[in-house]
Amino acid sequence: KAGVTQTPRYLIKTRGQQVTLSCSPISGHRSVSWYQQTPGQGLQFLFEYFSETQRNKGNFPGRFSGRQFSNSRSEMNVSTLELGDSALYLCASSYEVTDTQYFGPGTRLTVL
Amino acid sequence: AQSVSQHNHHVILSEAASLELGCNYSYGGTVNLFWYVQYPGQHLQLLLKYFSGDPLVKGIKGFEAEFIKSKFSFNLRKPSVQWSDTAEYFCAVGYQKVTFGTGTKLQVIP
């Protein structure tokens, strides 16, 4: 069974731009969670989607948004990028959010 | 609000030494507990998890953890570490929203 895939793997943007990251979960998984990983803050929960609905949200500003499609693929969008948004963005999928989450390789976003 | 505390930020051990990484959590409801590992250049992988039942949980690669409800702890242990255990270890807790600790970097010296 293929693992969680994330595209692109690396991204460089400038302040003020917006970015869209994509996540394809493991086949059959309906829950997709997004995390931001930085050296200073560690892994922080962004949001979780299940059957195209956002069910849980972390403490991030409204510039961070996401969506999930009917095939469970998910995208997250960050608008008006700031330098502090530079991070590794991880996607994790599971059958249900209460089950074991399987992580993708992440998208490394650098904001200049 | 749920929180996870990992007290050891960086641990250095010689091969064959025993390992114990501390994890304490604060959570008010049904608790699922996890330990994840991130080897250099690799994805986060699940080492072990506790949902219910036997509080002593065995995971992959010889790791185990004990859930002690009265102490709100879920410490990770391994009797004898190997150089290949060099990685960053994350404790996590949650039910619908998972909170991760800040991680412990383990360096095993041959």
Interface residues (C-beta under 8 A of the other chain):
Chain A: G3 S33 Y35 G42 L43 Q44 F45 E48 R55 N56 G58 L90 A92 V97 T98 T100 Q101 Y102 F103 G104 P105 G106
Chain B: N32 F34 Y36 H43 L44 Q45 L46 K49 F90 A92 Y95 Q96 K97 V98 T99 F100 G101 T102 G103
